[in-house]
Every structure is written in structure tokens, then in C-alpha cells.
Amino acid sequence: MGEWTVFNQGDRAPNSGTYIETGVNDYHMGIEDPKKVKLRKGERFPQNTNHERKWIRMPK
């Protein structure tokens, strides 16, 4: 099966890299100044800004 692409706070990072917050309406309105975090494989995702936000891997 495939790898997860959306993560919640407390999940472990599947790969090293930079992850960015995304939300429900980000495709339509965008998120101003989203949180970005650099994690290594196995590290846990930090708390989100609000309950509707998730973490995704930042596009290259």
C-alpha cells in the first residue's frame, strides 16, 4: 500500500524533510504564514495552530 500524505500532531514523520501546515480551506483561500517544521525520520509532529489543520510534506 501507499505511504500516508496527511499527518496529525503526534504522528511520526515517515521520512526526513520539511513539512507544512495545511487546512480545510487552504486550496480556496490559502493559509497566511503557515507553520513549517523540519523533521527527521521518526520524529513526532508538533501541535497544530488549530484543530482543523494537518501536516503535509512541503512540495519541492
N, CA, C and O atoms as a Tripos MOL2 file, in Angstrom:
@<TRIPOS>MOLECULE
protein
  240   239    60     0     0
PROTEIN
NO_CHARGES

@<TRIPOS>ATOM
      1 N           0.8300   -1.1820    0.0000 N.3       1 MET1
      2 CA          0.0000    0.0000    0.0000 C.3       1 MET1
      3 C           0.8710    1.2400    0.0000 C.2       1 MET1
      4 O           2.0840    1.1590    0.1950 O.2       1 MET1
      5 N           0.2440    2.3950   -0.2210 N.am      2 GLY2
      6 CA          0.9870    3.6430   -0.3080 C.3       2 GLY2
      7 C           1.2920    4.2530    1.0390 C.2       2 GLY2
      8 O           0.8080    3.8060    2.0790 O.2       2 GLY2
      9 N           2.0930    5.2660    0.9900 N.am      3 GLU3
     10 CA          2.5010    5.9890    2.1850 C.3       3 GLU3
     11 C           1.4790    7.0790    2.4960 C.2       3 GLU3
     12 O           0.8790    7.6480    1.5840 O.2       3 GLU3
     13 N           1.2840    7.3680    3.7630 N.am      4 TRP4
     14 CA          0.3860    8.4480    4.1620 C.3       4 TRP4
     15 C           0.9280    9.7790    3.6610 C.2       4 TRP4
     16 O           2.1420    9.9560    3.5530 O.2       4 TRP4
     17 N           0.0360   10.7120    3.3550 N.am      5 THR5
     18 CA          0.4670   12.0240    2.8920 C.3       5 THR5
     19 C          -0.0090   13.1440    3.8060 C.2       5 THR5
     20 O           0.4910   14.2660    3.7220 O.2       5 THR5
     21 N          -0.9780   12.8510    4.6870 N.am      6 VAL6
     22 CA         -1.5140   13.8420    5.6200 C.3       6 VAL6
     23 C          -1.3020   13.3070    7.0330 C.2       6 VAL6
     24 O          -1.5890   12.1440    7.3150 O.2       6 VAL6
     25 N          -0.7900   14.1760    7.9270 N.am      7 PHE7
     26 CA         -0.4190   13.7310    9.2680 C.3       7 PHE7
     27 C          -1.0350   14.6280   10.3330 C.2       7 PHE7
     28 O          -1.2570   15.8170   10.1050 O.2       7 PHE7
     29 N          -1.3060   14.0500   11.4930 N.am      8 ASN8
     30 CA         -1.8190   14.7770   12.6540 C.3       8 ASN8
     31 C          -0.6840   15.0260   13.6280 C.2       8 ASN8
     32 O           0.3860   14.4260   13.5210 O.2       8 ASN8
     33 N          -0.9290   15.9220   14.5840 N.am      9 GLN9
     34 CA          0.0840   16.1490   15.6180 C.3       9 GLN9
     35 C           0.3070   14.8590   16.3740 C.2       9 GLN9
     36 O          -0.6400   14.1190   16.6400 O.2       9 GLN9
     37 N           1.5430   14.5860   16.7190 N.am     10 GLY10
     38 CA          1.8860   13.3710   17.4460 C.3      10 GLY10
     39 C           2.2390   12.1920   16.5620 C.2      10 GLY10
     40 O           2.8660   11.2400   17.0290 O.2      10 GLY10
     41 N           1.8460   12.2320   15.2690 N.am     11 ASP11
     42 CA          2.2490   11.1740   14.3410 C.3      11 ASP11
     43 C           3.7540   11.2480   14.1450 C.2      11 ASP11
     44 O           4.3700   12.2820   14.4010 O.2      11 ASP11
     45 N           4.3410   10.1530   13.6920 N.am     12 ARG12
     46 CA          5.7800   10.1390   13.4090 C.3      12 ARG12
     47 C           6.0270   10.4070   11.9240 C.2      12 ARG12
     48 O           5.2960    9.9190   11.0630 O.2      12 ARG12
     49 N           7.0640   11.1880   11.6410 N.am     13 ALA13
     50 CA          7.4220   11.5140   10.2570 C.3      13 ALA13
     51 C           7.9490   10.2640    9.5550 C.2      13 ALA13
     52 O           8.8570    9.6140   10.0730 O.2      13 ALA13
     53 N           7.4010    9.9110    8.3880 N.am     14 PRO14
     54 CA          7.8630    8.7230    7.6800 C.3      14 PRO14
     55 C           9.2240    8.9170    7.0140 C.2      14 PRO14
     56 O           9.9690    7.9570    6.8160 O.2      14 PRO14
     57 N           9.5440   10.1680    6.6700 N.am     15 ASN15
     58 CA         10.8060   10.4910    6.0130 C.3      15 ASN15
     59 C          11.3210   11.8200    6.5300 C.2      15 ASN15
     60 O          10.5480   12.6380    7.0290 O.2      15 ASN15
     61 N          12.6050   12.0380    6.4160 N.am     16 SER16
     62 CA         13.1810   13.3280    6.7800 C.3      16 SER16
     63 C          12.7690   14.3600    5.7460 C.2      16 SER16
     64 O          12.6600   14.0560    4.5580 O.2      16 SER16
     65 N          12.5410   15.5850    6.2080 N.am     17 GLY17
     66 CA         12.1720   16.6430    5.2810 C.3      17 GLY17
     67 C          11.4440   17.7720    5.9680 C.2      17 GLY17
     68 O          11.2990   17.7890    7.1900 O.2      17 GLY17
     69 N          10.9860   18.7230    5.1610 N.am     18 THR18
     70 CA         10.2500   19.8750    5.6660 C.3      18 THR18
     71 C           8.7630   19.6210    5.4650 C.2      18 THR18
     72 O           8.3270   19.2170    4.3870 O.2      18 THR18
     73 N           7.9990   19.8640    6.5130 N.am     19 TYR19
     74 CA          6.5540   19.6680    6.4870 C.3      19 TYR19
     75 C           5.8770   21.0030    6.7670 C.2      19 TYR19
     76 O           6.4120   21.8430    7.4900 O.2      19 TYR19
     77 N           4.6910   21.1880    6.1860 N.am     20 ILE20
     78 CA          3.9770   22.4600    6.2790 C.3      20 ILE20
     79 C           2.5330   22.1980    6.6840 C.2      20 ILE20
     80 O           1.9610   21.1580    6.3580 O.2      20 ILE20
     81 N           1.9520   23.1600    7.4000 N.am     21 GLU21
     82 CA          0.5550   23.0390    7.8100 C.3      21 GLU21
     83 C          -0.3690   23.2820    6.6300 C.2      21 GLU21
     84 O          -0.1130   24.1480    5.7920 O.2      21 GLU21
     85 N          -1.4310   22.5210    6.5740 N.am     22 THR22
     86 CA         -2.4660   22.7130    5.5740 C.3      22 THR22
     87 C          -3.8010   22.6660    6.2980 C.2      22 THR22
     88 O          -3.8880   22.1460    7.4100 O.2      22 THR22
     89 N          -4.8300   23.2010    5.6810 N.am     23 GLY23
     90 CA         -6.1280   23.2410    6.3440 C.3      23 GLY23
     91 C          -7.2710   22.9770    5.3970 C.2      23 GLY23
     92 O          -7.0690   22.6820    4.2190 O.2      23 GLY23
     93 N          -8.4790   23.0860    5.9250 N.am     24 VAL24
     94 CA         -9.6920   22.7880    5.1780 C.3      24 VAL24
     95 C          -9.8450   23.7020    3.9630 C.2      24 VAL24
     96 O         -10.1390   23.2220    2.8680 O.2      24 VAL24
     97 N          -9.6520   24.9940    4.1360 N.am     25 ASN25
     98 CA         -9.8930   25.9550    3.0620 C.3      25 ASN25
     99 C          -8.6180   26.4490    2.3830 C.2      25 ASN25
    100 O          -8.6650   27.4350    1.6480 O.2      25 ASN25
    101 N          -7.5000   25.8010    2.6060 N.am     26 ASP26
    102 CA         -6.2460   26.3270    2.0620 C.3      26 ASP26
    103 C          -6.2100   26.3310    0.5390 C.2      26 ASP26
    104 O          -5.5110   27.1580   -0.0460 O.2      26 ASP26
    105 N          -6.9400   25.4340   -0.1240 N.am     27 TYR27
    106 CA         -6.9200   25.3960   -1.5870 C.3      27 TYR27
    107 C          -7.6890   26.5800   -2.1740 C.2      27 TYR27
    108 O          -7.3750   27.0350   -3.2740 O.2      27 TYR27
    109 N          -8.6830   27.0790   -1.4560 N.am     28 HIS28
    110 CA         -9.5070   28.1720   -1.9480 C.3      28 HIS28
    111 C          -8.9830   29.5340   -1.5040 C.2      28 HIS28
    112 O          -8.8930   30.4670   -2.3030 O.2      28 HIS28
    113 N          -8.6370   29.6380   -0.2130 N.am     29 MET29
    114 CA         -8.2580   30.9410    0.3310 C.3      29 MET29
    115 C          -6.7910   31.0290    0.7010 C.2      29 MET29
    116 O          -6.2590   32.1300    0.8420 O.2      29 MET29
    117 N          -6.1310   29.9040    0.8600 N.am     30 GLY30
    118 CA         -4.7360   29.9030    1.2870 C.3      30 GLY30
    119 C          -4.6210   30.1290    2.7800 C.2      30 GLY30
    120 O          -5.5470   30.6410    3.4100 O.2      30 GLY30
    121 N          -3.4940   29.7520    3.3450 N.am     31 ILE31
    122 CA         -3.2130   29.9830    4.7510 C.3      31 ILE31
    123 C          -2.1130   31.0140    4.8030 C.2      31 ILE31
    124 O          -1.0510   30.8330    4.2080 O.2      31 ILE31
    125 N          -2.3660   32.1080    5.5210 N.am     32 GLU32
    126 CA         -1.3460   33.1350    5.6630 C.3      32 GLU32
    127 C          -0.3060   32.6710    6.6700 C.2      32 GLU32
    128 O          -0.6470   32.2980    7.7930 O.2      32 GLU32
    129 N           0.9400   32.6920    6.2790 N.am     33 ASP33
    130 CA          2.0590   32.3400    7.1410 C.3      33 ASP33
    131 C           1.8800   30.9820    7.8280 C.2      33 ASP33
    132 O           1.8270   30.9200    9.0560 O.2      33 ASP33
    133 N           1.7860   29.8820    7.0450 N.am     34 PRO34
    134 CA          1.6230   28.5600    7.6620 C.3      34 PRO34
    135 C           2.8840   28.1300    8.4060 C.2      34 PRO34
    136 O           3.9940   28.5070    8.0280 O.2      34 PRO34
    137 N           2.7090   27.3410    9.4670 N.am     35 LYS35
    138 CA          3.8500   26.8220   10.2120 C.3      35 LYS35
    139 C           4.6030   25.8270    9.3520 C.2      35 LYS35
    140 O           3.9950   25.0260    8.6420 O.2      35 LYS35
    141 N           5.9200   25.8760    9.4140 N.am     36 LYS36
    142 CA          6.7800   24.9230    8.7230 C.3      36 LYS36
    143 C           7.6920   24.3070    9.7650 C.2      36 LYS36
    144 O           8.1330   24.9790   10.6970 O.2      36 LYS36
    145 N           7.9680   23.0310    9.6010 N.am     37 VAL37
    146 CA          8.8300   22.3440   10.5590 C.3      37 VAL37
    147 C           9.7120   21.3590    9.8000 C.2      37 VAL37
    148 O           9.2580   20.6890    8.8720 O.2      37 VAL37
    149 N          10.9730   21.2800   10.2060 N.am     38 LYS38
    150 CA         11.9110   20.3430    9.5920 C.3      38 LYS38
    151 C          12.0710   19.1720   10.5550 C.2      38 LYS38
    152 O          12.4880   19.3530   11.6990 O.2      38 LYS38
    153 N          11.7400   17.9750   10.0900 N.am     39 LEU39
    154 CA         11.7930   16.7800   10.9300 C.3      39 LEU39
    155 C          12.6800   15.7230   10.3030 C.2      39 LEU39
    156 O          12.8530   15.6660    9.0850 O.2      39 LEU39
    157 N          13.2370   14.8880   11.1690 N.am     40 ARG40
    158 CA         13.9610   13.7190   10.6920 C.3      40 ARG40
    159 C          13.0510   12.5130   10.8320 C.2      40 ARG40
    160 O          12.1000   12.5380   11.6140 O.2      40 ARG40
    161 N          13.3280   11.4780   10.0950 N.am     41 LYS41
    162 CA         12.5190   10.2690   10.1140 C.3      41 LYS41
    163 C          12.3120    9.7860   11.5490 C.2      41 LYS41
    164 O          13.2750    9.6280   12.3000 O.2      41 LYS41
    165 N          11.0580    9.5520   11.9260 N.am     42 GLY42
    166 CA         10.7260    9.0360   13.2520 C.3      42 GLY42
    167 C          10.3860   10.0910   14.2920 C.2      42 GLY42
    168 O           9.8370    9.7640   15.3450 O.2      42 GLY42
    169 N          10.7050   11.3630   14.0140 N.am     43 GLU43
    170 CA         10.3550   12.4150   14.9680 C.3      43 GLU43
    171 C           8.8530   12.6810   14.9100 C.2      43 GLU43
    172 O           8.2160   12.4640   13.8790 O.2      43 GLU43
    173 N           8.2980   13.1470   16.0140 N.am     44 ARG44
    174 CA          6.8570   13.4050   16.0900 C.3      44 ARG44
    175 C           6.5130   14.8100   15.5940 C.2      44 ARG44
    176 O           7.2840   15.7550   15.7620 O.2      44 ARG44
    177 N           5.3270   14.9180   14.9760 N.am     45 PHE45
    178 CA          4.8440   16.2110   14.5120 C.3      45 PHE45
    179 C           4.3980   17.0480   15.7020 C.2      45 PHE45
    180 O           3.7800   16.5220   16.6280 O.2      45 PHE45
    181 N           4.7050   18.3590   15.6910 N.am     46 PRO46
    182 CA          4.2900   19.2330   16.7880 C.3      46 PRO46
    183 C           2.7990   19.5590   16.7110 C.2      46 PRO46
    184 O           2.1050   19.1600   15.7760 O.2      46 PRO46
    185 N           2.3320   20.2880   17.7080 N.am     47 GLN47
    186 CA          0.9330   20.6910   17.7760 C.3      47 GLN47
    187 C           0.6050   21.6370   16.6270 C.2      47 GLN47
    188 O           1.4290   22.4610   16.2330 O.2      47 GLN47
    189 N          -0.6170   21.5080   16.0910 N.am     48 ASN48
    190 CA         -1.0730   22.3840   15.0180 C.3      48 ASN48
    191 C          -1.5940   23.6990   15.5870 C.2      48 ASN48
    192 O          -1.8790   23.8030   16.7800 O.2      48 ASN48
    193 N          -1.7130   24.7060   14.7150 N.am     49 THR49
    194 CA         -2.2250   26.0100   15.1150 C.3      49 THR49
    195 C          -3.6760   25.9210   15.5740 C.2      49 THR49
    196 O          -4.0620   26.5800   16.5400 O.2      49 THR49
    197 N          -4.4930   25.0990   14.8790 N.am     50 ASN50
    198 CA         -5.8610   24.8590   15.3270 C.3      50 ASN50
    199 C          -6.2730   23.4360   14.9680 C.2      50 ASN50
    200 O          -5.5340   22.7200   14.2930 O.2      50 ASN50
    201 N          -7.4580   23.0300   15.4250 N.am     51 HIS51
    202 CA         -7.8900   21.6360   15.2880 C.3      51 HIS51
    203 C          -8.1920   21.2040   13.8580 C.2      51 HIS51
    204 O          -8.2670   20.0040   13.5900 O.2      51 HIS51
    205 N          -8.3680   22.1400   12.9350 N.am     52 GLU52
    206 CA         -8.6740   21.7920   11.5450 C.3      52 GLU52
    207 C          -7.4310   21.6310   10.6800 C.2      52 GLU52
    208 O          -7.5460   21.2510    9.5140 O.2      52 GLU52
    209 N          -6.2740   21.9030   11.2070 N.am     53 ARG53
    210 CA         -5.0380   21.8470   10.4270 C.3      53 ARG53
    211 C          -4.3880   20.4730   10.4960 C.2      53 ARG53
    212 O          -4.5280   19.7520   11.4840 O.2      53 ARG53
    213 N          -3.6770   20.1260    9.4310 N.am     54 LYS54
    214 CA         -2.9230   18.8760    9.3220 C.3      54 LYS54
    215 C          -1.5310   19.2230    8.7990 C.2      54 LYS54
    216 O          -1.2810   20.3590    8.3960 O.2      54 LYS54
    217 N          -0.6350   18.2530    8.8060 N.am     55 TRP55
    218 CA          0.7170   18.4160    8.2640 C.3      55 TRP55
    219 C           0.8280   17.6590    6.9540 C.2      55 TRP55
    220 O           0.3110   16.5490    6.8320 O.2      55 TRP55
    221 N           1.5000   18.2520    5.9660 N.am     56 ILE56
    222 CA          1.8280   17.5800    4.7060 C.3      56 ILE56
    223 C           3.2990   17.8550    4.3930 C.2      56 ILE56
    224 O           3.8840   18.8130    4.8990 O.2      56 ILE56
    225 N           3.8810   17.0090    3.5580 N.am     57 ARG57
    226 CA          5.2680   17.2400    3.1350 C.3      57 ARG57
    227 C           5.2980   18.4320    2.1890 C.2      57 ARG57
    228 O           4.4870   18.5190    1.2670 O.2      57 ARG57
    229 N           6.2220   19.3410    2.4140 N.am     58 MET58
    230 CA          6.3110   20.5470    1.5970 C.3      58 MET58
    231 C           6.7520   20.1820    0.1940 C.2      58 MET58
    232 O           7.7350   19.4610    0.0230 O.2      58 MET58
    233 N           6.0310   20.6770   -0.8310 N.am     59 PRO59
    234 CA          6.4310   20.3920   -2.2140 C.3      59 PRO59
    235 C           7.8200   20.9310   -2.5150 C.2      59 PRO59
    236 O           8.2220   21.9590   -1.9710 O.2      59 PRO59
    237 N           8.5450   20.2500   -3.3700 N.am     60 LYS60
    238 CA          9.9090   20.6610   -3.6980 C.3      60 LYS60
    239 C           9.9240   21.8280   -4.6430 C.2      60 LYS60
    240 O          10.9950   22.3010   -5.0230 O.2      60 LYS60
@<TRIPOS>BOND
     1     1     2 1
     2     2     3 1
     3     3     4 2
     4     3     5 am
     5     5     6 1
     6     6     7 1
     7     7     8 2
     8     7     9 am
     9     9    10 1
    10    10    11 1
    11    11    12 2
    12    11    13 am
    13    13    14 1
    14    14    15 1
    15    15    16 2
    16    15    17 am
    17    17    18 1
    18    18    19 1
    19    19    20 2
    20    19    21 am
    21    21    22 1
    22    22    23 1
    23    23    24 2
    24    23    25 am
    25    25    26 1
    26    26    27 1
    27    27    28 2
    28    27    29 am
    29    29    30 1
    30    30    31 1
    31    31    32 2
    32    31    33 am
    33    33    34 1
    34    34    35 1
    35    35    36 2
    36    35    37 am
    37    37    38 1
    38    38    39 1
    39    39    40 2
    40    39    41 am
    41    41    42 1
    42    42    43 1
    43    43    44 2
    44    43    45 am
    45    45    46 1
    46    46    47 1
    47    47    48 2
    48    47    49 am
    49    49    50 1
    50    50    51 1
    51    51    52 2
    52    51    53 am
    53    53    54 1
    54    54    55 1
    55    55    56 2
    56    55    57 am
    57    57    58 1
    58    58    59 1
    59    59    60 2
    60    59    61 am
    61    61    62 1
    62    62    63 1
    63    63    64 2
    64    63    65 am
    65    65    66 1
    66    66    67 1
    67    67    68 2
    68    67    69 am
    69    69    70 1
    70    70    71 1
    71    71    72 2
    72    71    73 am
    73    73    74 1
    74    74    75 1
    75    75    76 2
    76    75    77 am
    77    77    78 1
    78    78    79 1
    79    79    80 2
    80    79    81 am
    81    81    82 1
    82    82    83 1
    83    83    84 2
    84    83    85 am
    85    85    86 1
    86    86    87 1
    87    87    88 2
    88    87    89 am
    89    89    90 1
    90    90    91 1
    91    91    92 2
    92    91    93 am
    93    93    94 1
    94    94    95 1
    95    95    96 2
    96    95    97 am
    97    97    98 1
    98    98    99 1
    99    99   100 2
   100    99   101 am
   101   101   102 1
   102   102   103 1
   103   103   104 2
   104   103   105 am
   105   105   106 1
   106   106   107 1
   107   107   108 2
   108   107   109 am
   109   109   110 1
   110   110   111 1
   111   111   112 2
   112   111   113 am
   113   113   114 1
   114   114   115 1
   115   115   116 2
   116   115   117 am
   117   117   118 1
   118   118   119 1
   119   119   120 2
   120   119   121 am
   121   121   122 1
   122   122   123 1
   123   123   124 2
   124   123   125 am
   125   125   126 1
   126   126   127 1
   127   127   128 2
   128   127   129 am
   129   129   130 1
   130   130   131 1
   131   131   132 2
   132   131   133 am
   133   133   134 1
   134   134   135 1
   135   135   136 2
   136   135   137 am
   137   137   138 1
   138   138   139 1
   139   139   140 2
   140   139   141 am
   141   141   142 1
   142   142   143 1
   143   143   144 2
   144   143   145 am
   145   145   146 1
   146   146   147 1
   147   147   148 2
   148   147   149 am
   149   149   150 1
   150   150   151 1
   151   151   152 2
   152   151   153 am
   153   153   154 1
   154   154   155 1
   155   155   156 2
   156   155   157 am
   157   157   158 1
   158   158   159 1
   159   159   160 2
   160   159   161 am
   161   161   162 1
   162   162   163 1
   163   163   164 2
   164   163   165 am
   165   165   166 1
   166   166   167 1
   167   167   168 2
   168   167   169 am
   169   169   170 1
   170   170   171 1
   171   171   172 2
   172   171   173 am
   173   173   174 1
   174   174   175 1
   175   175   176 2
   176   175   177 am
   177   177   178 1
   178   178   179 1
   179   179   180 2
   180   179   181 am
   181   181   182 1
   182   182   183 1
   183   183   184 2
   184   183   185 am
   185   185   186 1
   186   186   187 1
   187   187   188 2
   188   187   189 am
   189   189   190 1
   190   190   191 1
   191   191   192 2
   192   191   193 am
   193   193   194 1
   194   194   195 1
   195   195   196 2
   196   195   197 am
   197   197   198 1
   198   198   199 1
   199   199   200 2
   200   199   201 am
   201   201   202 1
   202   202   203 1
   203   203   204 2
   204   203   205 am
   205   205   206 1
   206   206   207 1
   207   207   208 2
   208   207   209 am
   209   209   210 1
   210   210   211 1
   211   211   212 2
   212   211   213 am
   213   213   214 1
   214   214   215 1
   215   215   216 2
   216   215   217 am
   217   217   218 1
   218   218   219 1
   219   219   220 2
   220   219   221 am
   221   221   222 1
   222   222   223 1
   223   223   224 2
   224   223   225 am
   225   225   226 1
   226   226   227 1
   227   227   228 2
   228   227   229 am
   229   229   230 1
   230   230   231 1
   231   231   232 2
   232   231   233 am
   233   233   234 1
   234   234   235 1
   235   235   236 2
   236   235   237 am
   237   237   238 1
   238   238   239 1
   239   239   240 2
@<TRIPOS>SUBSTRUCTURE
     1 MET1         2 RESIDUE 1 A MET
     2 GLY2         6 RESIDUE 1 A GLY
     3 GLU3        10 RESIDUE 1 A GLU
     4 TRP4        14 RESIDUE 1 A TRP
     5 THR5        18 RESIDUE 1 A THR
     6 VAL6        22 RESIDUE 1 A VAL
     7 PHE7        26 RESIDUE 1 A PHE
     8 ASN8        30 RESIDUE 1 A ASN
     9 GLN9        34 RESIDUE 1 A GLN
    10 GLY10       38 RESIDUE 1 A GLY
    11 ASP11       42 RESIDUE 1 A ASP
    12 ARG12       46 RESIDUE 1 A ARG
    13 ALA13       50 RESIDUE 1 A ALA
    14 PRO14       54 RESIDUE 1 A PRO
    15 ASN15       58 RESIDUE 1 A ASN
    16 SER16       62 RESIDUE 1 A SER
    17 GLY17       66 RESIDUE 1 A GLY
    18 THR18       70 RESIDUE 1 A THR
    19 TYR19       74 RESIDUE 1 A TYR
    20 ILE20       78 RESIDUE 1 A ILE
    21 GLU21       82 RESIDUE 1 A GLU
    22 THR22       86 RESIDUE 1 A THR
    23 GLY23       90 RESIDUE 1 A GLY
    24 VAL24       94 RESIDUE 1 A VAL
    25 ASN25       98 RESIDUE 1 A ASN
    26 ASP26      102 RESIDUE 1 A ASP
    27 TYR27      106 RESIDUE 1 A TYR
    28 HIS28      110 RESIDUE 1 A HIS
    29 MET29      114 RESIDUE 1 A MET
    30 GLY30      118 RESIDUE 1 A GLY
    31 ILE31      122 RESIDUE 1 A ILE
    32 GLU32      126 RESIDUE 1 A GLU
    33 ASP33      130 RESIDUE 1 A ASP
    34 PRO34      134 RESIDUE 1 A PRO
    35 LYS35      138 RESIDUE 1 A LYS
    36 LYS36      142 RESIDUE 1 A LYS
    37 VAL37      146 RESIDUE 1 A VAL
    38 LYS38      150 RESIDUE 1 A LYS
    39 LEU39      154 RESIDUE 1 A LEU
    40 ARG40      158 RESIDUE 1 A ARG
    41 LYS41      162 RESIDUE 1 A LYS
    42 GLY42      166 RESIDUE 1 A GLY
    43 GLU43      170 RESIDUE 1 A GLU
    44 ARG44      174 RESIDUE 1 A ARG
    45 PHE45      178 RESIDUE 1 A PHE
    46 PRO46      182 RESIDUE 1 A PRO
    47 GLN47      186 RESIDUE 1 A GLN
    48 ASN48      190 RESIDUE 1 A ASN
    49 THR49      194 RESIDUE 1 A THR
    50 ASN50      198 RESIDUE 1 A ASN
    51 HIS51      202 RESIDUE 1 A HIS
    52 GLU52      206 RESIDUE 1 A GLU
    53 ARG53      210 RESIDUE 1 A ARG
    54 LYS54      214 RESIDUE 1 A LYS
    55 TRP55      218 RESIDUE 1 A TRP
    56 ILE56      222 RESIDUE 1 A ILE
    57 ARG57      226 RESIDUE 1 A ARG
    58 MET58      230 RESIDUE 1 A MET
    59 PRO59      234 RESIDUE 1 A PRO
    60 LYS60      238 RESIDUE 1 A LYS
